[in-house]
């Protein structure tokens, strides 16, 4: 199973933005060194996050790494131009020697829609149409296409072309059944975000994805990822103590915008339990929880958002080191053992 890290490049009150972005590049370099499989940078257009152009951050990381896959997490495709998205990630793919991925989503925040002149009333239609164009541009170097939300293309060449053919495109899903079916019907890998609520509520989405793959004649082994909040420290207590304060400030700030009830330490601790959504603890605890989720979902990748809020760079670097050197070997070995052992009848 692949194990990776994602970040939104959260802004800090104490660290200048330029330094914060350089720290993100250092995190990519370390994740590569310790053997993690992917690093994702999410796109946002608000003051509390710094990565409005993930491909640029990932390109800097490409020069500091040699094997790790470099992904958006996510690209807000609904408010972007699919041609430019393809060109940016094709360029990243060339710079990285074939390690780029696009993780396309509709966006959990909406600031990018008025910023780029889109109507929120078209939220669903924008994503469906633009995903279709992204796939058309990916599949052929000359494109003829028309839609409602962008000028038509008539036998238009789109360059550069990436190393990978096709350039990997994942669909990020937050619990919308139509998005799950869309990913399966198109045969695209799906990244299922689980950041709240009991994970077992999301198992039907994994089942729906695989059913959509099968019913559409797609490869039923098409990968699926779980994208979750998580953190690793030397002990369970240290992980919770480091992660909780900035995580709770971030989630409560977002919660005030969206009308959620405020969180507290008791709720956070419950969410780190075996049946909760947060993968937080010492190496053994985090490996145990990842394996528990793998029994439930049978997924191919898990990506942890380690830095939710203003977590110190040194703490994130230590978490990445532990994830790569302590957690990943345990999880990979056990998953391989289970796959090699026939199930009891």
C-alpha positions as CSV (number, residue, x, y, z in Angstrom):
1,X,0.0,0.0,0.0
2,X,1.2,3.5,-0.8
3,X,1.6,5.9,2.1
4,X,1.9,9.7,1.5
5,X,1.5,13.2,3.0
6,X,-0.6,16.2,2.0
7,X,-0.5,19.8,3.0
8,X,-2.4,23.0,2.4
9,X,0.8,25.0,3.2
10,X,-1.0,26.6,6.2
11,X,0.1,30.2,6.9
12,X,1.7,31.0,10.2
13,X,1.6,34.0,12.5
14,X,5.2,33.5,13.4
15,X,6.9,32.4,10.1
16,X,7.0,34.6,7.0
17,X,5.2,33.2,3.9
18,X,8.4,32.8,1.9
19,X,10.0,30.7,4.7
20,X,6.8,28.7,5.1
21,X,6.8,27.7,1.5
22,X,10.5,26.8,1.6
23,X,9.6,24.6,4.6
24,X,7.0,22.8,2.4
25,X,9.7,22.1,-0.1
26,X,12.0,20.7,2.6
27,X,9.1,18.5,3.7
28,X,8.8,17.1,0.2
29,X,12.5,16.4,0.1
30,X,12.4,14.5,3.4
31,X,9.3,12.5,2.4
32,X,11.3,11.4,-0.6
33,X,14.3,10.5,1.4
34,X,12.4,8.4,4.0
35,X,10.6,6.4,1.3
36,X,7.1,7.8,1.3
37,X,5.2,7.3,-1.9
38,X,3.5,10.6,-2.6
39,X,3.3,14.3,-1.5
40,X,0.3,16.4,-2.2
41,X,-0.2,20.1,-2.1
42,X,-3.7,21.6,-2.0
43,X,-5.0,24.6,-3.8
44,X,-6.7,27.4,-1.8
45,X,-7.3,31.1,-2.3
46,X,-7.6,32.5,1.2
47,X,-5.3,34.2,3.7
48,X,-4.8,31.1,5.9
49,X,-3.2,29.0,3.1
50,X,-0.2,29.8,0.9
51,X,-0.5,27.3,-2.0
52,X,-2.8,29.0,-4.6
53,X,-0.5,27.5,-7.3
54,X,0.3,23.9,-6.1
55,X,2.2,23.0,-9.4
56,X,4.8,25.6,-8.6
57,X,5.4,24.4,-5.1
58,X,5.6,20.8,-6.4
59,X,8.0,21.8,-9.2
60,X,10.3,23.2,-6.5
61,X,9.9,19.9,-4.7
62,X,10.7,18.0,-7.9
63,X,14.2,19.5,-7.8
64,X,14.7,18.3,-4.3
65,X,13.4,14.7,-4.8
66,X,14.0,11.8,-7.1
67,X,11.2,9.2,-6.7
68,X,8.2,10.4,-4.7
69,X,5.0,11.1,-6.7
70,X,4.0,14.8,-6.7
71,X,0.2,15.5,-6.6
72,X,-2.2,18.3,-6.2
73,X,-4.5,17.7,-3.2
74,X,-6.6,19.1,-4.7
75,X,-6.7,21.1,-7.9
76,X,-10.0,23.1,-7.8
77,X,-10.9,22.2,-11.3
78,X,-14.3,23.8,-11.3
79,X,-12.8,27.3,-11.2
80,X,-9.7,26.6,-13.2
81,X,-9.0,26.3,-17.0
82,X,-8.4,22.6,-17.7
83,X,-6.0,23.4,-20.5
84,X,-3.8,25.4,-18.2
85,X,-4.1,22.7,-15.5
86,X,-2.9,20.1,-18.0
87,X,0.0,22.3,-19.2
88,X,1.1,23.0,-15.7
89,X,1.1,19.4,-14.6
90,X,2.6,18.2,-17.9
91,X,5.4,20.6,-17.3
92,X,5.8,19.3,-13.7
93,X,5.8,15.8,-15.1
94,X,8.7,16.7,-17.5
95,X,10.7,18.4,-14.7
96,X,10.2,15.5,-12.3
97,X,10.9,12.7,-14.8
98,X,7.3,11.3,-14.8
99,X,6.1,11.8,-11.2
100,X,3.2,14.2,-11.5
101,X,-0.5,13.6,-10.7
102,X,-3.6,15.8,-10.9
103,X,-6.1,15.2,-8.1
104,X,-9.1,17.1,-9.3
105,X,-11.9,18.2,-7.0
106,X,-14.8,20.6,-6.8
107,X,-13.3,22.5,-3.9
108,X,-14.3,22.6,-0.2
109,X,-14.0,26.4,-0.1
110,X,-15.6,28.7,-2.6
111,X,-13.4,31.8,-2.8
112,X,-12.0,30.7,-6.2
113,X,-15.4,30.9,-7.9
114,X,-15.9,34.7,-7.7
115,X,-12.2,35.2,-8.0
116,X,-12.2,33.7,-11.5
117,X,-15.6,34.8,-12.5
118,X,-17.7,31.7,-12.0
119,X,-21.2,31.3,-10.6
120,X,-21.7,29.0,-7.6
121,X,-25.0,28.0,-9.0
122,X,-23.0,26.1,-11.7
123,X,-20.9,24.3,-9.0
124,X,-21.7,20.7,-10.2
125,X,-21.9,21.4,-13.9
126,X,-18.6,23.3,-13.9
127,X,-16.7,20.3,-12.5
128,X,-18.3,17.7,-14.8
129,X,-17.7,19.8,-17.9
130,X,-14.1,20.8,-17.0
131,X,-13.2,17.2,-16.1
132,X,-14.4,16.1,-19.5
133,X,-12.2,18.7,-21.1
134,X,-9.2,17.8,-19.0
135,X,-9.5,14.2,-20.0
136,X,-9.9,15.2,-23.7
137,X,-6.7,17.3,-23.6
138,X,-4.9,14.5,-21.7
139,X,-5.9,11.8,-24.3
140,X,-4.9,13.6,-27.5
141,X,-2.5,16.4,-28.4
142,X,-5.0,18.0,-30.7
143,X,-8.5,18.7,-29.3
144,X,-11.9,19.5,-30.6
145,X,-14.3,20.3,-27.9
146,X,-17.2,22.6,-26.9
147,X,-19.1,23.3,-23.7
148,X,-21.0,26.0,-21.8
149,X,-18.4,27.5,-19.6
150,X,-15.3,27.9,-21.8
151,X,-14.7,28.9,-25.5
152,X,-14.7,25.9,-27.8
153,X,-11.6,24.3,-29.2
154,X,-11.3,23.3,-32.9
155,X,-8.4,20.9,-33.6
156,X,-6.3,22.9,-31.2
157,X,-2.9,21.6,-30.3
158,X,-2.1,21.5,-26.6
159,X,1.6,21.2,-25.5
160,X,3.8,20.2,-23.8
161,X,3.0,16.6,-23.5
162,X,4.0,14.8,-20.3
163,X,6.4,11.9,-19.8
164,X,3.5,9.7,-18.5
165,X,0.9,8.7,-21.1
166,X,-1.7,9.2,-19.8
167,X,-1.0,11.8,-17.1
168,X,-2.6,10.4,-14.0
169,X,-5.8,12.2,-13.0
170,X,-7.5,11.3,-9.7
171,X,-11.0,12.4,-8.7
172,X,-11.2,13.7,-5.1
173,X,-14.5,13.0,-3.4
174,X,-15.8,14.3,-0.1
175,X,-18.9,12.1,0.3
176,X,-21.0,12.9,-2.8
177,X,-22.4,9.7,-4.4
178,X,-22.6,11.3,-7.8
179,X,-18.9,12.1,-7.7
180,X,-18.1,8.6,-6.7
181,X,-20.1,7.2,-9.6
182,X,-18.5,9.7,-12.0
183,X,-15.0,8.5,-11.0
184,X,-15.9,4.8,-11.4
185,X,-17.8,5.3,-14.6
186,X,-14.8,7.1,-16.1
187,X,-12.3,4.6,-14.7
188,X,-10.4,7.2,-12.8
189,X,-8.7,6.6,-9.4
190,X,-10.7,8.0,-6.5
191,X,-9.4,9.9,-3.4
192,X,-12.0,9.7,-0.6
193,X,-11.6,12.4,2.0
194,X,-12.5,11.3,5.5
195,X,-12.0,14.3,7.9
196,X,-15.0,13.9,10.2
197,X,-17.5,11.3,11.3
198,X,-17.0,7.6,11.7
199,X,-15.0,6.1,8.9
200,X,-17.4,3.2,8.6
201,X,-20.0,5.6,7.2
202,X,-17.7,6.0,4.1
203,X,-17.4,2.2,3.4
204,X,-20.5,2.3,1.1
205,X,-18.7,4.9,-1.1
206,X,-15.9,2.5,-1.6
207,X,-18.4,-0.2,-2.5
208,X,-20.2,2.2,-4.8
209,X,-16.9,3.1,-6.6
210,X,-16.0,-0.5,-7.3
211,X,-19.6,-1.3,-8.4
212,X,-19.5,1.7,-10.8
213,X,-16.1,0.5,-12.2
214,X,-17.5,-3.0,-12.8
215,X,-20.8,-1.9,-14.3
216,X,-19.0,0.5,-16.7
217,X,-16.5,-2.2,-17.9
218,X,-13.6,-0.4,-16.2
219,X,-10.7,-2.1,-14.4
220,X,-11.9,-3.0,-11.0
221,X,-8.4,-2.7,-9.7
222,X,-8.4,1.0,-10.4
223,X,-6.7,2.6,-7.3
224,X,-8.6,4.2,-4.4
225,X,-7.0,6.4,-1.7
226,X,-8.1,7.6,1.7
227,X,-7.1,11.2,2.5
228,X,-7.3,11.8,6.2
229,X,-6.1,14.1,9.0
230,X,-3.2,12.5,11.0
231,X,0.0,13.0,12.9
232,X,2.9,11.0,14.2
233,X,5.1,11.6,17.2
234,X,7.3,9.4,19.5
235,X,4.3,8.6,21.7
236,X,0.5,8.7,21.5
237,X,0.4,11.5,24.1
238,X,3.0,13.6,22.4
239,X,1.2,13.3,19.0
240,X,-2.1,14.5,20.5
241,X,-0.5,17.3,22.5
242,X,1.3,18.7,19.4
243,X,-1.4,18.2,16.9
244,X,-4.5,19.2,18.9
245,X,-4.0,22.9,19.6
246,X,-3.4,24.1,16.0
247,X,-5.8,21.5,14.6
248,X,-8.6,22.7,16.9
249,X,-8.0,26.4,16.1
250,X,-8.2,25.7,12.4
251,X,-11.3,23.5,12.6
252,X,-13.1,25.9,14.9
253,X,-12.3,28.8,12.6
254,X,-13.7,26.9,9.7
255,X,-16.6,25.7,11.8
256,X,-17.6,29.3,12.7
257,X,-17.9,30.0,9.0
258,X,-20.0,27.0,8.3
259,X,-22.1,26.8,11.4
260,X,-20.5,23.8,13.0
261,X,-20.5,23.2,16.7
262,X,-17.1,24.0,18.3
263,X,-14.7,21.1,18.9
264,X,-12.9,20.4,22.2
265,X,-10.2,18.1,23.5
266,X,-12.6,15.4,24.5
267,X,-14.1,15.3,21.0
268,X,-10.6,15.3,19.5
269,X,-9.5,12.4,21.6
270,X,-12.6,10.4,20.6
271,X,-11.8,11.1,17.0
272,X,-8.3,9.5,17.5
273,X,-9.8,6.3,18.8
274,X,-9.8,3.2,16.7
275,X,-13.2,3.9,15.1
276,X,-12.5,7.7,14.7
277,X,-11.4,9.6,11.6
278,X,-8.0,11.0,12.9
279,X,-4.9,8.9,12.5
280,X,-2.9,10.4,15.4
281,X,-0.4,8.6,17.7
282,X,2.9,7.1,18.1
283,X,4.2,4.9,15.2
284,X,2.6,1.7,16.5
285,X,-0.7,3.3,17.1
286,X,-0.8,5.0,13.6
287,X,0.2,1.7,11.9
288,X,-2.5,-0.1,13.8
289,X,-5.1,2.4,12.7
290,X,-4.0,2.4,9.1
291,X,-4.3,-1.4,9.0
292,X,-7.7,-1.2,10.7
293,X,-8.9,1.1,7.9
294,X,-7.4,-1.1,5.3
295,X,-9.5,-4.0,6.5
296,X,-12.5,-1.8,6.1
297,X,-11.8,-0.3,2.7
298,X,-9.2,-2.4,1.0
299,X,-7.7,0.8,-0.5
300,X,-4.4,1.2,-2.3
301,X,-3.1,4.5,-0.8
302,X,-3.5,6.5,2.4
303,X,-2.4,10.2,2.5
304,X,-2.2,12.0,5.8
305,X,-2.6,15.8,6.1
306,X,0.0,16.2,8.8
307,X,0.0,20.0,9.2
308,X,-3.5,21.2,9.9
309,X,-2.9,24.7,11.2
310,X,0.2,26.3,12.4
311,X,2.2,23.2,13.4
312,X,6.0,23.9,13.8
313,X,8.1,22.8,10.9
314,X,10.4,20.7,13.1
315,X,7.4,18.7,14.4
316,X,6.1,18.1,10.9
317,X,9.6,17.0,9.7
318,X,9.8,14.6,12.7
319,X,6.3,13.2,11.8
320,X,7.4,12.7,8.2
321,X,10.5,10.8,9.4
322,X,8.5,8.6,11.7
323,X,5.9,7.9,9.0
324,X,8.5,6.9,6.5
325,X,10.9,4.9,8.7
326,X,8.6,3.4,11.4
327,X,5.0,3.4,10.2
328,X,5.3,2.6,6.5
329,X,7.4,-0.6,6.9
330,X,4.9,-2.0,9.4
331,X,1.9,-1.2,7.3
332,X,3.4,-2.4,4.0
333,X,4.7,-5.7,5.5
334,X,1.4,-6.5,7.1
335,X,-0.7,-5.7,4.0
336,X,1.6,-7.8,1.9
337,X,1.4,-10.7,4.5
338,X,-2.4,-10.5,4.4
339,X,-2.6,-10.6,0.7
340,X,-0.3,-13.6,0.5
341,X,-2.3,-15.5,3.1
342,X,-5.5,-17.1,1.8
343,X,-8.6,-16.1,3.6
344,X,-10.1,-18.7,5.9
345,X,-13.1,-20.5,4.5
